[in-house]
Amino acid sequence: MNTTYAQAINLALTEEMRRNKKLVCFGLGVNDSLKFFGTTIGLEKKFGNNRVFETPTSENAMTGIGIGMSLYKNPCVMMHQRLDFFLLAMDQLVNSAAKWHYMFGGQKNVPITIRLVVGKGWGQGPTHSQSLQSWFAHIPGLKVVMPTLPSDAYNLLKASIRDPNPVIFIEHRWLHGVEEKTIIKKNIKNQIGKSKLLSRGNDFTVVTYSLSTLEMLSVKKELNKNNISYDHVDLRTIKPLDLKVIKKSLQKTKKLLVLDTISHPICSIGSEIITQIYLDKRIILSKPPILLTLPDVPSPTSTFYTKDFYVSKQDIFDKIKILTNKKIILKSSTNIHHDVPDLNFKGPF
């Protein structure tokens, strides 16, 4: 039986709440009919409404409460159905949670994990679809985690919860239905800050994370049919950023494609990766690196506009052609529905 991304998160939460009796799980949508995209099913029944509970739409206040609880040895998993809502609590995050350990000489920790949902889909529009991981990565004192596959979601959420200081755990809304045959359990201590090599090849190196990892996996068969092989680096963690695997790959391929398809181009994770590669004089690229992102405008709401706004499979193939100078003959349509994750999706979240 396959395990979905949502089920993997649910399993990680269940195991961690059993492991630590003081761990509290709360947020908007935790106990609604959809159970936070299916990730909190059964938690209230198992652990009671003192440990698993719904909150008012008071993001700033509730984040402050979570930070206060964490300071007094009650670690928290706080959840926001949209990253956009969490922007109301940026002062609590940036000026309190991220700084506390540093300001007090390492004597106090803030063990809070903040789950945020991002990304396109079903008319989310400019204020409900933003992926602002670059904001959080810029702040000293924060870790930023963005897994794609169920096993990684399971292991990295457990690692985030056990981390002594704040971790931002970001989930793209299209990932909750992604399936894996079995959850591979790993050493939790070595998860955050480690990328994963999903395939090996010589033609180029592609770096992805979150939804862009899924997008790259979806074109793998077509590329294999065209005898194009590549190193595929799935970041999994945005901060710390694992550059070692990327640099080692580029020593071999000397060509870089960064798919940052949920970000805008300026000050993106993709642009940071390319900057770091250029700053390393040991890396000699045979072609200029390619960065594929969203346009530098807010996400539209209307389907009429979104169909030309989001990155398509054809966009990815076009960039690979430029990078490799190889023809790509497509035997099947590259069209996919741009605004819903799969045929079973009913919306609106």
C-alpha positions as CSV (number, residue, x, y, z in Angstrom):
1,M,0.0,0.0,0.0
2,N,1.4,3.4,-1.0
3,T,1.9,6.2,1.5
4,T,1.0,9.8,0.5
5,Y,3.0,12.9,1.5
6,A,0.1,13.9,3.8
7,Q,0.1,10.5,5.5
8,A,3.8,10.7,6.0
9,I,3.5,14.0,7.8
10,N,0.6,12.6,9.9
11,L,2.8,9.6,10.8
12,A,5.7,11.9,11.8
13,L,3.5,14.1,13.9
14,T,1.9,11.0,15.6
15,E,5.3,9.5,16.4
16,E,6.8,12.7,17.7
17,M,3.8,13.5,19.9
18,R,4.1,10.0,21.4
19,R,7.8,10.5,21.9
20,N,7.5,13.9,23.6
21,K,4.5,14.3,25.9
22,K,5.0,18.1,26.0
23,L,4.8,18.6,22.2
24,V,1.8,20.6,21.1
25,C,0.2,20.9,17.7
26,F,-2.0,23.8,16.8
27,G,-3.1,26.2,14.0
28,L,-5.8,27.3,11.7
29,G,-7.4,24.2,9.9
30,V,-5.9,21.6,12.3
31,N,-9.4,20.3,13.2
32,D,-11.5,21.5,10.2
33,S,-13.2,19.1,7.9
34,L,-10.1,18.6,5.6
35,K,-7.8,18.2,8.6
36,F,-5.1,20.5,7.2
37,F,-4.8,18.8,3.8
38,G,-5.2,15.4,5.6
39,T,-2.1,15.8,7.7
40,T,-3.8,16.0,11.1
41,I,-6.4,13.2,10.8
42,G,-6.9,11.5,14.1
43,L,-4.4,13.6,16.1
44,E,-7.0,15.2,18.4
45,K,-8.6,11.9,19.2
46,K,-5.2,10.3,20.0
47,F,-3.7,13.2,22.0
48,G,-6.7,15.3,23.2
49,N,-7.7,18.9,22.6
50,N,-5.1,20.2,25.1
51,R,-2.3,19.2,22.7
52,V,-4.1,19.4,19.3
53,F,-6.3,22.3,18.8
54,E,-7.7,24.9,16.4
55,T,-6.8,28.6,16.7
56,P,-8.4,31.9,15.9
57,T,-7.3,33.8,12.9
58,S,-4.9,35.8,15.0
59,E,-1.6,34.8,13.5
60,N,0.6,37.3,15.3
61,A,-0.8,36.6,18.7
62,M,-0.9,32.8,18.3
63,T,2.7,32.7,17.0
64,G,3.7,34.7,20.1
65,I,2.0,32.2,22.3
66,G,3.8,29.3,20.5
67,I,7.2,31.0,20.9
68,G,6.5,31.6,24.6
69,M,5.5,27.9,25.1
70,S,8.6,26.8,23.3
71,L,10.8,29.0,25.5
72,Y,9.4,27.1,28.5
73,K,10.1,23.6,27.2
74,N,6.8,23.0,25.5
75,P,7.9,22.5,21.8
76,C,5.3,23.4,19.3
77,V,4.3,22.5,15.7
78,M,2.3,25.6,14.5
79,M,0.4,25.4,11.2
80,H,-0.8,28.0,8.7
81,Q,-2.9,26.9,5.7
82,R,-1.2,29.6,3.6
83,L,2.2,31.2,4.0
84,D,0.5,34.5,3.1
85,F,-1.5,34.5,6.4
86,F,1.7,34.0,8.4
87,L,3.1,37.3,7.1
88,L,1.1,38.9,9.9
89,A,3.5,37.2,12.4
90,M,6.8,38.2,10.8
91,D,7.8,40.4,13.8
92,Q,7.3,37.5,16.2
93,L,9.4,35.2,13.9
94,V,12.2,37.5,12.9
95,N,12.7,39.7,16.0
96,S,11.9,37.1,18.6
97,A,12.2,33.4,17.6
98,A,15.1,33.7,15.2
99,K,17.2,35.9,17.6
100,W,16.5,34.5,21.0
101,H,19.2,31.8,21.1
102,Y,21.8,34.3,19.9
103,M,20.8,37.3,22.1
104,F,20.9,35.2,25.3
105,G,24.2,33.5,24.8
106,G,22.8,30.2,23.8
107,Q,21.2,29.7,27.1
108,K,17.6,29.6,25.7
109,N,16.2,27.8,22.7
110,V,13.0,28.2,20.8
111,P,12.0,24.7,19.6
112,I,9.1,25.7,17.3
113,T,8.4,24.2,13.9
114,I,6.2,26.3,11.7
115,R,4.4,24.5,8.8
116,L,3.4,26.8,5.9
117,V,1.6,25.9,2.7
118,V,2.5,27.6,-0.5
119,G,2.0,27.5,-4.2
120,K,-0.3,27.7,-7.2
121,G,-3.7,26.2,-7.8
122,W,-7.4,26.7,-8.4
123,G,-7.5,30.5,-8.5
124,Q,-5.3,31.2,-5.4
125,G,-4.3,34.5,-6.8
126,P,-1.8,37.1,-5.7
127,T,-2.4,36.9,-2.0
128,H,-2.9,33.1,-1.5
129,S,-0.1,31.5,-3.6
130,Q,3.1,33.2,-2.6
131,S,6.3,31.1,-2.1
132,L,8.5,33.3,0.1
133,Q,11.2,30.8,1.2
134,S,13.9,33.3,0.2
135,W,12.6,35.7,2.9
136,F,13.1,33.1,5.6
137,A,16.4,31.9,4.3
138,H,17.8,35.4,4.6
139,I,17.2,35.5,8.3
140,P,20.1,34.3,10.6
141,G,18.8,31.8,13.2
142,L,16.2,30.1,11.0
143,K,16.3,26.8,9.1
144,V,14.1,26.3,6.1
145,V,13.0,22.9,5.0
146,M,11.1,22.0,1.7
147,P,10.9,18.3,1.0
148,T,9.2,16.8,-2.0
149,L,8.8,13.1,-1.5
150,P,6.9,11.4,1.4
151,S,10.0,9.8,2.9
152,D,11.7,13.1,3.0
153,A,8.7,14.8,4.5
154,Y,8.6,12.2,7.2
155,N,12.2,12.3,8.2
156,L,12.7,16.1,7.8
157,L,9.6,16.9,9.8
158,K,10.8,14.7,12.7
159,A,14.2,16.4,12.4
160,S,12.6,19.8,12.4
161,I,10.6,19.0,15.5
162,R,13.6,17.8,17.4
163,D,15.7,20.8,16.3
164,P,16.3,23.0,19.4
165,N,15.6,26.2,17.4
166,P,13.0,27.5,14.9
167,V,12.5,25.6,11.6
168,I,10.2,26.8,8.8
169,F,8.7,23.7,7.2
170,I,7.2,24.6,3.8
171,E,4.8,22.4,1.9
172,H,3.6,23.0,-1.7
173,R,-0.1,22.3,-1.8
174,W,0.4,20.0,-4.8
175,L,2.6,17.6,-2.9
176,H,0.1,16.2,-0.3
177,G,-1.1,13.6,-2.7
178,V,2.3,12.4,-3.9
179,E,2.8,8.7,-3.2
180,E,5.7,6.5,-2.3
181,K,5.6,2.7,-1.9
182,T,7.2,2.7,1.5
183,I,8.5,5.3,4.0
184,I,12.3,5.0,4.3
185,K,13.2,5.9,7.9
186,K,16.6,7.5,8.3
187,N,18.9,8.9,11.0
188,I,17.1,12.0,12.0
189,K,20.3,13.8,13.1
190,N,21.7,13.9,9.6
191,Q,18.6,15.2,7.7
192,I,18.5,19.0,7.8
193,G,21.0,20.6,5.4
194,K,21.5,17.5,3.2
195,S,20.5,17.4,-0.5
196,K,19.8,14.2,-2.4
197,L,20.9,13.0,-5.8
198,L,17.9,11.5,-7.5
199,S,19.6,10.5,-10.8
200,R,23.1,10.5,-12.4
201,G,24.2,11.5,-15.8
202,N,26.7,13.5,-17.8
203,D,24.8,16.0,-19.9
204,F,24.0,18.6,-17.3
205,T,23.2,19.2,-13.6
206,V,19.7,20.2,-12.6
207,V,18.9,21.5,-9.2
208,T,15.3,21.4,-7.9
209,Y,13.3,21.5,-4.7
210,S,9.6,21.2,-3.7
211,L,7.3,21.2,-6.7
212,S,10.1,21.7,-9.2
213,T,11.5,18.3,-8.1
214,L,8.2,16.7,-9.1
215,E,8.2,18.6,-12.4
216,M,11.7,17.4,-13.2
217,L,10.7,13.8,-12.3
218,S,7.7,14.1,-14.7
219,V,10.0,14.7,-17.7
220,K,12.5,12.0,-16.9
221,K,11.1,9.3,-19.2
222,E,11.0,11.7,-22.2
223,L,14.6,12.7,-21.6
224,N,15.7,9.1,-21.2
225,K,14.0,8.2,-24.5
226,N,16.1,11.0,-26.1
227,N,19.4,9.6,-24.5
228,I,19.8,12.6,-22.3
229,S,21.2,11.8,-18.9
230,Y,21.8,14.2,-16.0
231,D,22.6,14.6,-12.3
232,H,19.4,15.6,-10.5
233,V,20.0,17.3,-7.2
234,D,16.9,17.7,-4.9
235,L,17.8,20.3,-2.3
236,R,15.2,19.2,0.4
237,T,16.6,21.9,2.7
238,I,16.8,25.6,1.6
239,K,18.8,26.7,4.6
240,P,21.4,25.4,5.4
241,L,22.0,25.1,1.6
242,D,23.9,22.0,0.6
243,L,26.2,23.3,-2.2
244,K,28.8,20.4,-1.9
245,V,26.7,18.0,-4.0
246,I,26.0,20.6,-6.6
247,K,29.6,21.6,-7.0
248,K,30.8,18.0,-7.2
249,S,28.3,17.3,-9.9
250,L,29.3,20.4,-11.9
251,Q,32.9,19.4,-11.8
252,K,31.7,16.5,-14.1
253,T,28.8,18.0,-16.2
254,K,29.9,21.7,-16.4
255,K,26.4,22.7,-17.2
256,L,23.8,24.0,-14.7
257,L,20.0,24.3,-14.9
258,V,18.2,25.5,-11.7
259,L,14.4,25.0,-11.7
260,D,13.0,27.4,-9.1
261,T,9.6,27.3,-10.6
262,I,7.7,28.4,-7.5
263,S,9.7,31.6,-7.1
264,H,10.1,34.9,-8.8
265,P,13.6,35.6,-10.2
266,I,15.0,38.5,-8.1
267,C,16.7,37.3,-4.9
268,S,15.4,33.8,-5.4
269,I,16.9,30.5,-4.1
270,G,17.9,29.8,-7.7
271,S,19.7,33.1,-8.2
272,E,21.6,32.5,-4.9
273,I,22.8,29.0,-6.1
274,I,24.1,30.5,-9.4
275,T,25.8,33.3,-7.5
276,Q,27.6,30.8,-5.2
277,I,28.7,28.7,-8.1
278,Y,30.1,31.7,-9.9
279,L,31.9,32.8,-6.8
280,D,33.7,29.5,-6.6
281,K,36.7,29.9,-9.0
282,R,37.2,26.1,-9.0
283,I,34.0,25.6,-10.9
284,I,34.4,26.2,-14.7
285,L,31.1,26.0,-16.6
286,S,31.1,25.3,-20.4
287,K,27.9,27.3,-20.8
288,P,26.1,30.1,-18.8
289,P,23.8,28.6,-16.2
290,I,20.1,28.7,-16.8
291,L,17.5,29.8,-14.2
292,L,13.8,29.0,-14.8
293,T,11.4,30.8,-12.5
294,L,8.0,32.5,-12.5
295,P,7.7,35.9,-14.1
296,D,8.4,39.0,-11.9
297,V,4.8,39.8,-11.5
298,P,2.2,38.6,-8.9
299,S,0.4,35.3,-9.6
300,P,-2.9,35.8,-11.5
301,T,-6.2,34.5,-10.3
302,S,-7.9,33.9,-13.6
303,T,-7.3,30.6,-15.5
304,F,-7.1,32.7,-18.7
305,Y,-3.9,34.3,-17.4
306,T,-2.5,31.4,-15.3
307,K,-2.2,29.1,-18.3
308,D,0.7,31.2,-19.6
309,F,2.1,32.2,-16.3
310,Y,3.3,29.0,-14.7
311,V,6.3,27.0,-15.9
312,S,5.3,24.1,-18.3
313,K,7.0,20.9,-19.3
314,Q,7.7,22.5,-22.7
315,D,9.5,25.4,-20.9
316,I,11.7,22.8,-19.2
317,F,12.4,21.0,-22.4
318,D,13.3,24.2,-24.2
319,K,15.9,25.1,-21.6
320,I,17.4,21.7,-21.7
321,K,17.8,22.0,-25.5
322,I,19.7,25.2,-25.1
323,L,21.9,23.7,-22.4
324,T,22.7,20.5,-24.2
325,N,22.5,21.4,-27.9
326,K,20.5,18.2,-28.3
327,K,17.2,17.7,-30.1
328,I,14.4,16.4,-28.0
329,I,11.7,14.4,-29.9
330,L,8.5,14.2,-27.9
331,K,6.3,11.2,-28.6
332,S,3.6,12.3,-26.2
333,S,1.9,15.6,-25.4
334,T,3.6,17.9,-22.9
335,N,0.4,19.5,-21.9
336,I,-0.7,19.1,-18.3
337,H,-3.3,20.9,-16.4
338,H,-1.6,24.0,-15.0
339,D,-3.9,24.8,-12.2
340,V,-4.8,21.6,-10.3
341,P,-2.4,18.9,-9.1
342,D,-4.3,15.8,-10.3
343,L,-7.7,14.6,-11.6
344,N,-8.9,13.9,-8.1
345,F,-8.4,17.5,-6.9
346,K,-11.7,19.1,-5.8
347,G,-10.4,22.4,-4.3
348,P,-10.5,25.0,-3.0
349,F,-7.4,24.7,-0.8
